[in-house]
Amino acid sequence: MISSPVFPAIKAFEAELIAIRRDIHAHPEIAFEEVRTAALVARTLRGWGIETHEGLAGTGVVGSLKGERGGQRAIALRSELDALRIEEKSEIAHRSTIPGKMHACGHDGHIAMLLGAARYLAEHRDFGGTVHFVFQPAEEGLGGARVMLEQGLFERFPVDAVYGMHNQPGRRAGEFGIRQGPMLAASDTWVVTFRGTGGHGGSGTHTATDPTIALANFILGVQAIVARNVPAVEPAVLSVGHINAGAFSSPNVIPAEVVVTGTARCFSAAVRDILEQRLGVLAEGVAAIQGCSAEYLYKRRYPPLINSVDETALAATVASDLVGAEKMDTHIPLNTGADDFAFMLEQRPGAFIRIGNGTAAEGKGNLLHTPLYDFNDDILALGSTYWVHLVHKELTSQA
C-alpha cells in the first residue's frame, strides 16, 4: 500500500510514461550520442512549460522549475540518458531496434520516472525554491557527470543538494535500499605492458628474455596486494580482464611484448593509493627479475560514491513514509559496482537510492547489463512519486 495523494495522480498518466520509456528502449543511444533521446526529453519538458537547457556535455539536458512558495534553496535530481553496447536477446515488443545496442541498465526507466515527477511538479508547484531535473549523458564508462561538472553544471544551476536513483533487480518491486557513507566503489583501470626480446620457443629459450614469465608472476602477485597490503577491514578488488600477446604466429614463438589490463575497486582514497602504488611496484619487480621492462598506466575513473549523512536520512524518510519502514532498507551492503553520480556527490551533499526492479519470483530477475534485462514499468509511478515527495520534503519545509 503506497501512502501518497501524489501516486494516483501520476498513475492517471502512467500510460504516457510507459510509452515514453518503451520508445527510448526501442531506440537506444550510447554515451555522448544520445541525440534523439535528449531531444525527446527536452521537447517533453518544454511541452509542460518547464524552462529547458540543452547542450551541456553535448547531449545533456537540464529542466529548471521554480515553486510558488518562494525560497532560495535549490536541489538537483539526476537521471542518465545512455544505453550499452549489448545485443538484446529478448522478444518484447519494444525490444531494441538498433543492432548491438540496448538499454540494459534501466536508464530508459530512470528517464521516464524523472519526467513523471517533472510533469506533476509543473502542474502542482506548491513547493518553495527550485528543482533542476538533470538528464546526464554517458554514465556507462565515459563519465558524463564529470563532463557536465567541468562544463559548469553547478555554476549555471547552483544547488544545495543533489539526488540520484537507480533500479535494482533482485530487490522486490515497491521496496527501496540505501546506506549512509560509502555505497558504491571507486572504479579504476590499469594497463601493464611487459617487453622482452622474445625468441624461439624451442631452441632459443636461453637467449630470450621472456615477458610471459613476468606476466605469469604478475598475475599471481596481483591478489597478494589485496591480501597483504590492504587492511583486512577495507573491501578491495583487483581483477585481470584481458591479456594480449600479439597476433598468433606459431606455438614455438616467445612474444616480445605482452599487455595485461584490469580493474581496481575500493571505497576509500587511502586504499586507492595503495592499489595504484603496489601494482606498479609489482610490475616493475617481476619484469626486472626476468630481464624485461614494464610500462605501467593506472587511470582513476569514477570515485567512490559516498552518501552524505543528512541527505541519506531525508531520502530514507521519504521512501519510508511512502512505502512503509519495512520496505526501506537503510543498511544495504556495500557494492563494488560504480556510478559516475559519485562525481556530483564530491561537489555537493546528496544521496543515491535503490528502487527495487523486482525479483525472479516476480518475473523480473534478469540482472543489469545482460541481454534479457528490461526495466519494470510497474515501478514507474512509484519512482516518480518518490521524486515528488523528495522535492516537497527538501523544498516545501525549507522555503
TISE-527171 format. One line per 8 residues: number of its first residue (from 1); for each residue x, y negated, z negated of N, C-alpha, C. Coordinates in steps of 0.1 Angstrom, whole numbers, always signed. Last residue first. Layout:
N
NUM) X:Y:Z:X:Y:Z:X:Y:Z; ...
END
This chain:
399
399) +113:-263:-26:+112:-275:-17:+114:-288:-25; +115:-239:-37:+126:-248:-40:+125:-261:-31; +94:-224:-31:+95:-226:-45:+107:-236:-48; +97:-224:-3:+85:-230:-9:+87:-233:-24; +122:-210:+2:+120:-224:+5:+108:-231:-2; +124:-184:-8:+136:-192:-7:+132:-207:-6; +97:-174:-5:+104:-173:-18:+116:-183:-19; +91:-179:+22:+83:-185:+11:+91:-185:-2
391) +111:-163:+33:+111:-177:+36:+103:-184:+25; +103:-138:+24:+116:-143:+20:+117:-158:+22; +78:-136:+37:+78:-137:+22:+92:-142:+17; +88:-133:+63:+79:-145:+59:+79:-147:+44; +102:-109:+62:+109:-122:+65:+101:-134:+61; +82:-91:+56:+93:-93:+47:+100:-106:+49; +67:-93:+79:+61:-98:+67:+72:-100:+56; +84:-80:+97:+81:-95:+99:+75:-101:+86
383) +84:-55:+86:+96:-62:+87:+94:-77:+89; +57:-48:+90:+63:-48:+76:+76:-57:+76; +55:-48:+117:+47:-58:+110:+52:-59:+95; +73:-26:+124:+74:-40:+129:+67:-50:+120; +70:+0:+117:+75:-9:+107:+77:-23:+111; +60:+14:+139:+51:+13:+127:+57:+4:+116; +80:+16:+158:+71:+5:+159:+62:+3:+147; +112:+25:+152:+99:+29:+148:+89:+17:+148
375) +135:+29:+179:+130:+22:+168:+116:+25:+165; +151:+60:+187:+141:+49:+191:+137:+42:+178; +176:+83:+199:+171:+73:+189:+161:+64:+195; +189:+100:+216:+174:+102:+214:+168:+92:+204; +216:+94:+217:+208:+92:+229:+193:+94:+227; +227:+73:+189:+225:+86:+195:+215:+85:+207; +229:+51:+172:+239:+53:+182:+239:+67:+188; +212:+64:+143:+216:+53:+151:+228:+58:+161
367) +194:+96:+146:+203:+87:+140:+206:+75:+149; +161:+107:+143:+173:+105:+152:+181:+94:+147; +137:+110:+128:+150:+114:+122:+162:+112:+131; +110:+107:+129:+118:+96:+132:+133:+98:+127; +90:+124:+119:+92:+124:+133:+102:+113:+138; +90:+125:+92:+80:+116:+98:+82:+115:+113; +110:+143:+88:+97:+147:+84:+86:+138:+90; +131:+126:+93:+128:+137:+103:+114:+142:+100
359) +120:+93:+85:+128:+105:+83:+124:+115:+94; +123:+57:+90:+116:+69:+90:+125:+81:+89; +136:+33:+87:+130:+36:+100:+123:+49:+101; +136:+11:+60:+135:+25:+64:+129:+26:+78; +159:-16:+60:+144:-12:+61:+144:+2:+67; +184:-31:+41:+180:-20:+50:+165:-18:+49; +198:-64:+41:+189:-54:+35:+187:-43:+46; +221:-87:+30:+218:-78:+41:+210:-67:+36
351) +224:-121:+19:+221:-107:+17:+217:-100:+29; +244:-149:+9:+233:-143:+15:+232:-128:+12; +265:-178:+12:+259:-168:+4:+247:-162:+12; +287:-183:+41:+275:-187:+33:+270:-175:+24; +310:-171:+51:+309:-186:+51:+297:-191:+43; +308:-144:+49:+320:-150:+44:+319:-165:+43; +284:-139:+61:+284:-139:+47:+298:-143:+41; +292:-140:+88:+283:-151:+83:+283:-151:+67
343) +308:-117:+89:+314:-130:+91:+305:-141:+86; +289:-97:+85:+298:-100:+74:+305:-113:+76; +276:-92:+108:+269:-102:+99:+279:-105:+87; +289:-72:+120:+295:-85:+120:+288:-96:+113; +292:-42:+102:+283:-51:+109:+289:-65:+108; +299:-7:+97:+303:-21:+97:+292:-29:+105; +301:+23:+76:+298:+16:+88:+301:+1:+87; +305:+33:+51:+317:+29:+58:+314:+25:+73
335) +286:+22:+24:+285:+28:+37:+297:+23:+45; +276:+29:-10:+285:+22:+0:+284:+29:+13; +241:+37:-17:+256:+40:-16:+263:+30:-7; +218:+14:-33:+222:+23:-22:+237:+25:-22; +204:+1:-54:+218:+7:-56:+221:+17:-45; +178:-6:-52:+188:-17:-53:+202:-12:-55; +152:+4:-33:+164:+9:-39:+174:-2:-40; +119:+2:-35:+130:-8:-33:+142:-2:-40
327) +98:+17:-42:+102:+18:-28:+113:+8:-24; +92:+10:-68:+96:+24:-65:+101:+26:-51; +82:-15:-66:+96:-13:-71:+101:+1:-68; +64:-24:-36:+65:-17:-49:+79:-14:-53; +63:-40:-14:+60:-25:-12:+60:-18:-26; +66:-67:-23:+58:-63:-10:+54:-49:-10; +82:-68:-44:+68:-74:-45:+59:-69:-34; +105:-57:-32:+98:-50:-43:+84:-55:-45
319) +112:-77:-14:+108:-64:-9:+100:-56:-20; +117:-98:-32:+107:-100:-22:+103:-86:-17; +137:-87:-48:+125:-91:-54:+114:-92:-44; +158:-84:-29:+152:-72:-36:+139:-75:-42; +163:-111:-24:+158:-102:-13:+152:-89:-19; +172:-120:-49:+160:-125:-43:+154:-116:-32; +195:-104:-53:+184:-103:-62:+171:-108:-56; +210:-114:-32:+206:-100:-32:+194:-98:-41
311) +213:-140:-40:+205:-138:-28:+201:-123:-27; +229:-138:-63:+216:-144:-64:+207:-140:-52; +253:-124:-52:+245:-119:-64:+231:-125:-63; +259:-115:-18:+261:-123:-30:+250:-120:-40; +274:-87:-2:+261:-94:-5:+264:-102:-18; +297:-83:+22:+296:-84:+8:+283:-93:+5; +313:-63:+45:+300:-70:+43:+297:-71:+28; +347:-67:+54:+337:-60:+46:+325:-69:+45
303) +352:-80:+88:+355:-79:+74:+344:-71:+67; +360:-65:+119:+350:-70:+111:+354:-69:+96; +391:-65:+127:+379:-68:+135:+368:-74:+126; +425:-66:+130:+414:-68:+120:+402:-73:+128; +447:-44:+144:+437:-55:+147:+426:-55:+137; +480:-36:+147:+468:-35:+138:+459:-47:+140; +504:-19:+165:+494:-30:+165:+483:-27:+156; +537:-10:+171:+525:-9:+162:+517:-21:+163
295) +560:+12:+186:+553:-1:+187:+540:+0:+180; +589:+30:+179:+574:+29:+177:+570:+14:+178; +613:+52:+193:+609:+39:+188:+594:+39:+187; +633:+81:+182:+623:+74:+191:+621:+60:+186; +646:+98:+166:+654:+91:+176:+645:+83:+186; +631:+110:+147:+632:+117:+160:+640:+110:+170; +632:+91:+127:+637:+105:+124:+639:+112:+137; +619:+70:+139:+633:+69:+137:+639:+83:+134
287) +592:+78:+138:+598:+76:+151:+614:+76:+149; +587:+79:+111:+586:+92:+118:+593:+90:+132; +590:+51:+105:+598:+61:+99:+598:+74:+107; +571:+37:+121:+585:+34:+123:+594:+45:+117; +547:+48:+110:+550:+49:+124:+565:+47:+126; +549:+41:+82:+548:+55:+86:+553:+56:+101; +547:+13:+84:+559:+19:+78:+560:+34:+83; +522:+10:+95:+534:+5:+102:+546:+12:+97
279) +506:+20:+75:+505:+26:+88:+518:+22:+96; +511:+2:+54:+516:+16:+53:+515:+23:+67; +498:-22:+62:+513:-21:+60:+518:-7:+60; +471:-15:+65:+479:-21:+76:+494:-20:+74; +465:-5:+40:+463:+3:+52:+472:-2:+63; +470:-28:+23:+477:-15:+21:+477:-7:+34; +451:-46:+32:+466:-49:+33:+474:-37:+32; +428:-33:+25:+430:-36:+39:+445:-39:+41
271) +430:-34:-3:+431:-21:+4:+434:-23:+19; +426:-62:-6:+438:-56:-11:+440:-42:-4; +400:-67:+4:+412:-73:+11:+425:-66:+7; +378:-38:+5:+385:-49:-2:+397:-54:+6; +368:-16:+17:+358:-25:+12:+365:-37:+5; +375:+1:+49:+377:-1:+35:+368:-12:+30; +388:+18:+77:+377:+13:+70:+380:+12:+55; +403:+21:+109:+405:+19:+94:+393:+13:+88
263) +409:+42:+137:+401:+32:+130:+405:+32:+115; +433:+46:+165:+423:+50:+154:+416:+38:+148; +455:+60:+189:+447:+49:+183:+437:+55:+173; +486:+67:+203:+476:+72:+194:+468:+60:+188; +506:+76:+230:+498:+65:+224:+488:+71:+215; +539:+84:+241:+525:+88:+237:+519:+77:+229; +564:+89:+265:+556:+80:+257:+543:+86:+253; +576:+109:+279:+585:+98:+274:+577:+89:+265
255) +567:+143:+275:+564:+129:+279:+574:+120:+272; +582:+171:+287:+581:+164:+275:+578:+149:+279; +570:+196:+308:+575:+182:+308:+572:+176:+294; +557:+220:+313:+571:+220:+308:+578:+206:+308; +532:+216:+323:+533:+220:+309:+547:+221:+304; +529:+186:+343:+534:+200:+342:+535:+204:+327; +512:+163:+343:+520:+167:+354:+524:+182:+354; +486:+142:+332:+492:+156:+331:+500:+159:+344
247) +494:+109:+323:+487:+118:+332:+494:+132:+332; +499:+102:+288:+500:+100:+302:+493:+111:+310; +490:+109:+263:+505:+112:+266:+507:+110:+281; +469:+97:+239:+472:+97:+254:+487:+99:+256; +443:+101:+217:+457:+103:+219:+459:+104:+234; +420:+87:+193:+423:+90:+207:+438:+92:+208; +414:+85:+166:+403:+86:+175:+407:+90:+189; +421:+92:+133:+427:+92:+146:+415:+94:+156
239) +412:+72:+105:+409:+83:+114:+416:+81:+127; +409:+65:+71:+418:+63:+83:+415:+75:+92; +390:+49:+46:+390:+59:+57:+400:+55:+67; +383:+44:+12:+390:+41:+24:+390:+52:+34; +373:+33:-21:+370:+41:-8:+378:+35:+3; +391:+34:-50:+388:+25:-39:+385:+33:-26; +400:+50:-70:+386:+44:-72:+382:+35:-60; +426:+56:-63:+415:+66:-61:+401:+61:-63
231) +443:+32:-43:+438:+36:-56:+426:+46:-54; +464:+44:-17:+451:+36:-20:+446:+41:-34; +485:+61:-14:+488:+47:-15:+476:+38:-19; +476:+88:-13:+487:+84:-22:+491:+69:-23; +454:+91:+4:+456:+100:-8:+466:+94:-18; +459:+73:+25:+446:+72:+16:+448:+79:+3; +483:+84:+34:+482:+70:+30:+470:+68:+21; +478:+110:+41:+486:+107:+28:+485:+93:+24
223) +467:+107:+66:+458:+110:+55:+465:+108:+41; +491:+102:+81:+481:+92:+80:+472:+94:+68; +508:+124:+84:+511:+114:+73:+500:+104:+71; +499:+138:+106:+498:+145:+93:+500:+134:+81; +504:+118:+125:+490:+122:+123:+489:+129:+109; +532:+118:+124:+525:+106:+121:+510:+110:+117; +540:+143:+132:+543:+139:+119:+535:+127:+114; +531:+141:+159:+526:+151:+150:+528:+147:+136
215) +547:+119:+169:+532:+118:+168:+526:+128:+158; +572:+130:+168:+569:+118:+160:+554:+117:+158; +568:+149:+187:+571:+153:+173:+568:+142:+164; +564:+134:+210:+553:+142:+205:+555:+147:+191; +587:+122:+217:+578:+114:+209:+566:+122:+204; +619:+134:+216:+605:+139:+219:+595:+131:+211; +647:+130:+235:+641:+125:+223:+626:+126:+225; +666:+158:+249:+655:+148:+249:+652:+143:+235
207) +684:+178:+247:+689:+165:+253:+678:+154:+253; +671:+200:+240:+681:+195:+231:+687:+181:+235; +654:+206:+261:+648:+200:+249:+658:+194:+240; +658:+216:+287:+665:+204:+283:+660:+198:+270; +643:+238:+294:+658:+240:+294:+665:+227:+288; +616:+231:+288:+621:+245:+287:+636:+245:+285; +608:+205:+292:+603:+212:+280:+608:+226:+278; +629:+179:+300:+624:+192:+304:+620:+200:+291
199) +617:+146:+287:+627:+156:+293:+620:+169:+297; +618:+116:+268:+611:+127:+275:+622:+136:+280; +629:+96:+253:+634:+97:+267:+625:+107:+275; +602:+78:+237:+614:+85:+237:+620:+86:+251; +578:+60:+218:+586:+61:+230:+599:+68:+228; +546:+56:+206:+559:+62:+204:+566:+64:+217; +524:+32:+197:+530:+38:+209:+544:+43:+205; +494:+29:+179:+508:+31:+178:+513:+38:+191
191) +468:+8:+169:+474:+15:+180:+489:+17:+177; +437:+3:+151:+452:+3:+152:+456:+11:+164; +409:-17:+139:+415:-7:+148:+430:-8:+148; +385:-20:+112:+397:-24:+119:+402:-13:+129; +360:-31:+93:+362:-22:+104:+374:-27:+113; +349:-31:+60:+357:-37:+70:+360:-27:+81; +317:-16:+53:+331:-16:+52:+337:-26:+62; +289:-28:+33:+294:-21:+45:+309:-24:+45
183) +288:-37:+6:+278:-28:+11:+283:-20:+23; +300:-55:-22:+303:-47:-10:+292:-37:-7; +272:-70:-39:+286:-69:-36:+289:-62:-23; +242:-50:-44:+250:-63:-46:+264:-60:-44; +223:-33:-19:+232:-33:-31:+239:-46:-31; +192:-19:-7:+202:-30:-7:+212:-27:-19; +163:-8:+11:+175:-5:+3:+185:-16:+4; +128:+1:+13:+139:-8:+16:+151:-4:+7
175) +101:+17:+30:+110:+16:+19:+121:+7:+23; +86:+21:+53:+79:+14:+42:+88:+13:+30; +99:+52:+61:+92:+40:+66:+84:+34:+54; +127:+65:+43:+113:+66:+47:+107:+52:+51; +158:+68:+59:+150:+62:+48:+136:+61:+52; +164:+79:+83:+167:+87:+71:+161:+81:+58; +175:+49:+98:+169:+62:+99:+173:+71:+87; +171:+17:+91:+179:+28:+86:+171:+41:+88
167) +175:-17:+104:+167:-4:+102:+177:+7:+98; +186:-46:+87:+188:-35:+97:+180:-23:+94; +188:-81:+83:+181:-69:+80:+184:-59:+91; +201:-111:+66:+201:-101:+77:+193:-89:+73; +205:-145:+58:+199:-132:+55:+199:-124:+68; +221:-172:+41:+218:-165:+54:+214:-151:+51; +219:-206:+28:+220:-191:+26:+216:-185:+40; +219:-232:+36:+223:-229:+22:+225:-214:+20
159) +230:-245:+67:+221:-236:+59:+228:-234:+45; +231:-264:+97:+235:-262:+83:+225:-254:+75; +236:-261:+127:+224:-257:+119:+228:-254:+105; +261:-270:+134:+249:-275:+141:+236:-272:+134; +276:-257:+116:+278:-271:+117:+266:-277:+124; +270:-230:+119:+266:-236:+107:+269:-251:+106; +280:-227:+147:+267:-224:+143:+262:-231:+130; +304:-233:+161:+297:-243:+153:+283:-240:+148
151) +319:-215:+173:+313:-225:+182:+304:-234:+174; +325:-197:+153:+336:-205:+159:+331:-217:+167; +300:-186:+150:+305:-194:+139:+316:-203:+145; +298:-171:+174:+288:-182:+171:+293:-191:+160; +320:-154:+170:+320:-164:+181:+310:-175:+179; +311:-139:+148:+323:-147:+147:+323:-158:+158; +289:-126:+161:+287:-135:+149:+299:-144:+147; +300:-110:+180:+293:-122:+184:+290:-132:+173
143) +320:-88:+180:+319:-99:+171:+312:-111:+175; +321:-65:+195:+328:-77:+200:+326:-89:+192; +306:-44:+183:+321:-43:+186:+328:-55:+190; +277:-53:+186:+283:-40:+188:+297:-40:+193; +268:-79:+187:+272:-73:+174:+280:-61:+176; +262:-97:+210:+275:-89:+208:+278:-85:+194; +243:-126:+199:+248:-116:+209:+259:-108:+203; +216:-134:+177:+230:-133:+180:+234:-123:+190
135) +194:-155:+168:+194:-143:+176:+208:-143:+182; +181:-170:+140:+194:-168:+148:+193:-155:+155; +160:-193:+130:+160:-179:+135:+171:-177:+144; +161:-213:+102:+167:-211:+115:+166:-196:+119; +139:-233:+83:+143:-219:+86:+149:-219:+100; +138:-259:+60:+140:-255:+73:+144:-240:+74; +115:-273:+35:+128:-271:+41:+128:-266:+55; +87:-253:+24:+95:-265:+25:+108:-262:+31
127) +56:-241:+39:+68:-239:+32:+76:-252:+32; +34:-236:+57:+32:-240:+43:+44:-236:+35; +28:-233:+84:+40:-240:+80:+40:-244:+65; +17:-212:+103:+14:-214:+89:+27:-220:+83; +27:-209:+129:+12:-211:+127:+8:-214:+113; +53:-204:+124:+50:-215:+133:+35:-219:+131; +51:-181:+109:+55:-193:+102:+52:-205:+111; +43:-163:+129:+35:-165:+118:+38:-178:+111
119) +65:-164:+147:+52:-168:+151:+43:-171:+139; +86:-155:+131:+87:-169:+136:+73:-173:+141; +79:-129:+126:+79:-139:+115:+79:-153:+120; +81:-119:+152:+69:-118:+145:+68:-128:+133; +109:-123:+156:+99:-130:+164:+85:-130:+157; +118:-103:+139:+121:-117:+136:+112:-126:+144; +108:-80:+151:+104:-83:+137:+107:-98:+134; +121:-81:+176:+106:-82:+175:+101:-86:+161
111) +148:-78:+169:+143:-90:+176:+128:-92:+174; +147:-52:+158:+151:-64:+149:+146:-77:+155; +140:-37:+180:+131:-38:+169:+134:-50:+160; +164:-40:+194:+152:-44:+200:+141:-46:+190; +182:-29:+178:+183:-43:+179:+170:-48:+185; +185:-1:+174:+173:-8:+169:+173:-23:+170; +205:+13:+186:+207:+8:+172:+195:+1:+166; +202:+18:+212:+204:+30:+203:+206:+26:+189
103) +191:+8:+239:+190:+2:+225:+190:+14:+215; +215:+16:+265:+203:+18:+257:+203:+11:+244; +231:+25:+295:+229:+15:+285:+215:+18:+278; +232:+44:+316:+244:+42:+308:+243:+31:+297; +209:+27:+338:+218:+38:+335:+230:+35:+326; +181:+12:+327:+195:+8:+331:+204:+20:+328; +158:+16:+315:+158:+17:+330:+172:+14:+336; +151:+35:+286:+159:+25:+293:+158:+27:+308
95) +116:+42:+279:+130:+45:+279:+138:+35:+288; +89:+40:+275:+97:+27:+276:+112:+30:+275; +80:+66:+273:+75:+58:+284:+84:+45:+286; +105:+90:+264:+95:+80:+260:+92:+71:+272; +124:+109:+265:+114:+109:+276:+103:+99:+273; +159:+104:+259:+145:+106:+255:+136:+105:+267; +185:+97:+265:+180:+111:+269:+166:+114:+265; +205:+71:+276:+193:+75:+269:+188:+88:+274
87) +239:+67:+274:+228:+71:+283:+217:+77:+275; +253:+38:+260:+249:+51:+258:+238:+55:+268; +265:+11:+252:+268:+19:+263:+266:+34:+260; +238:-8:+236:+250:+0:+236:+252:+7:+249; +226:-42:+233:+224:-28:+233:+238:-21:+233; +221:-73:+214:+228:-64:+223:+224:-49:+222; +211:-91:+195:+204:-90:+209:+209:-78:+217; +201:-93:+160:+211:-91:+171:+203:-89:+184
79) +191:-119:+137:+188:-107:+145:+199:-105:+155; +189:-137:+107:+196:-133:+118:+191:-119:+124; +179:-167:+93:+175:-153:+94:+181:-148:+107; +190:-193:+71:+191:-187:+85:+187:-172:+83; +177:-222:+54:+182:-208:+54:+182:-203:+69; +178:-252:+36:+177:-245:+48:+183:-231:+47; +163:-279:+17:+170:-266:+17:+168:-260:+31; +149:-302:+14:+161:-303:+22:+168:-289:+24
71) +114:-311:+16:+125:-304:+11:+137:-303:+20; +81:-307:+30:+93:-314:+27:+104:-305:+22; +61:-289:+37:+61:-294:+23:+74:-302:+20; +61:-279:+62:+53:-291:+60:+53:-296:+46; +92:-268:+76:+80:-266:+69:+73:-280:+67; +107:-265:+108:+106:-272:+95:+92:-270:+89; +127:-243:+126:+113:-246:+122:+113:-253:+109; +146:-233:+154:+145:-241:+142:+131:-245:+139
63) +163:-207:+169:+150:-214:+168:+149:-221:+155; +189:-199:+190:+186:-204:+176:+172:-211:+177; +207:-175:+208:+195:-184:+207:+192:-187:+193; +236:-166:+228:+229:-168:+216:+217:-178:+216; +251:-163:+251:+237:-159:+252:+229:-160:+238; +274:-181:+244:+270:-177:+257:+255:-174:+257; +277:-191:+219:+283:-179:+221:+278:-173:+235; +248:-209:+226:+258:-207:+216:+263:-193:+217
55) +226:-210:+244:+240:-211:+249:+251:-209:+238; +197:-229:+231:+204:-217:+238:+218:-220:+241; +172:-236:+208:+185:-240:+213:+192:-227:+220; +140:-249:+201:+148:-237:+205:+161:-242:+212; +113:-254:+180:+125:-260:+186:+135:-250:+189; +83:-238:+187:+95:-238:+179:+106:-244:+186; +59:-233:+200:+62:-246:+195:+74:-247:+186; +56:-209:+211:+50:-210:+198:+53:-224:+192
47) +71:-211:+234:+57:-209:+235:+49:-211:+222; +97:-210:+223:+91:-223:+228:+76:-222:+229; +98:-182:+217:+99:-192:+207:+93:-206:+211; +97:-172:+244:+87:-168:+234:+87:-179:+223; +120:-182:+256:+107:-185:+261:+96:-183:+251; +140:-170:+240:+138:-185:+240:+125:-189:+245; +135:-143:+245:+134:-148:+231:+132:-163:+232; +140:-142:+273:+127:-138:+267:+125:-144:+254
39) +167:-150:+273:+157:-158:+280:+143:-155:+275; +179:-129:+260:+180:-142:+254:+169:-151:+260; +174:-108:+279:+169:-107:+265:+168:-121:+259; +188:-117:+301:+174:-115:+302:+167:-115:+288; +214:-118:+290:+208:-130:+297:+193:-128:+297; +235:-105:+275:+221:-104:+271:+213:-116:+277; +262:-101:+276:+255:-100:+289:+240:-101:+287; +274:-99:+251:+276:-111:+259:+270:-111:+273
31) +269:-64:+251:+275:-75:+245:+278:-87:+255; +242:-52:+273:+253:-51:+264:+259:-64:+260; +207:-48:+274:+219:-55:+279:+230:-55:+269; +179:-29:+285:+190:-31:+276:+201:-39:+282; +149:-26:+290:+159:-35:+298:+171:-38:+289; +134:-12:+273:+135:-7:+287:+145:-15:+295; +136:-28:+250:+142:-15:+250:+144:-9:+264; +121:-50:+258:+135:-52:+256:+142:-38:+256
23) +96:-37:+259:+101:-44:+271:+116:-45:+270; +93:-30:+233:+94:-19:+243:+99:-25:+256; +90:-55:+220:+100:-46:+216:+103:-35:+227; +67:-65:+233:+80:-72:+234:+91:-62:+231; +48:-47:+224:+50:-48:+238:+64:-55:+241; +49:-51:+197:+53:-38:+202:+56:-39:+217; +39:-76:+196:+53:-74:+191:+58:-61:+197; +13:-72:+204:+22:-81:+212:+37:-79:+208
15) +3:-56:+184:+4:-50:+197:+13:-59:+206; +2:-74:+162:+13:-63:+162:+14:-58:+176; -15:-93:+155:-8:-95:+168:+3:-85:+169; -25:-83:+132:-35:-87:+142:-28:-89:+155; -4:-80:+115:-10:-68:+121:-19:-71:+133; -2:-105:+105:+8:-101:+115:+3:-89:+122; -24:-105:+88:-24:-115:+98:-14:-111:+109; -18:-84:+70:-29:-82:+80:-29:-93:+91
7) +5:-97:+57:+6:-85:+65:-5:-83:+75; -2:-119:+42:+5:-121:+54:+4:-109:+63; -11:-110:+18:-21:-115:+27:-15:-118:+41; +2:-80:+4:+5:-93:+11:-7:-97:+19; +14:-51:-4:+7:-62:-12:+11:-75:-5; +7:-21:+10:+15:-33:+11:+7:-45:+5; +8:+12:+0:+0:+0:+0:+9:-12:+0
END
